[in-house]
Amino acid sequence: MSPTTPSLSPQDALAALMIAVSASDENMRTSELLAIQQIVNYLPVFAGYDTDRLRQLAQTVFDLFEVEDGLDALFGLIRDTLPERLNETAYALACDVAASDGKLGETELRMLEEIRHELNIDRLHAAAIERGARARHLTL
């Protein structure tokens, strides 16, 4: 970790992953931002989290996306910070953000695949998580 990269809490790691999924296609949609905000405001894993950190965290993610190997650095920070027992939670949150706008582009799909790989999410578990996200975000 470089001197300019802030240290992350496990909650920061979860939020950074959601921000990264939203930003992966270079178009952070309002529905994705609202999904992140709702997740942070309501899920127990974010109890006591200072939501004012999201802006700084988003800038950190954007800065990492601008440098060579920045995505690898982001995943390194997340792996170093996030307890392994929260890996499936992290993937579920990433899927919820990706599905929140009703569209999954190729870039977001590749990002989700990379997250699965980096967090060692079993393919069968990943399929169940993805199906749940899809079901939660269907519209009439």
Sequence and secondary structure as in RCSB ss.txt:
>XXXX:A:sequence
MSPTTPSLSPQDALAALMIAVSASDENMRTSELLAIQQIVNYLPVFAGYDTDRLRQLAQTVFDLFEVEDGLDALF
GLIRDTLPERLNETAYALACDVAASDGKLGETELRMLEEIRHELNIDRLHAAAIERGARARHLTL
>XXXX:A:secstr
  TTS    HHHHHHHHHHHHHHTTT   HHHHHHHHHHHHH GGGTT  TTHHHHHHHHHHHHHTSTTHHHHHH
HHHHHHS GGGHHHHHHHHHHHHHTTS   HHHHHHHHHHHHHTT  HHHHHHHHHHHHHHT   
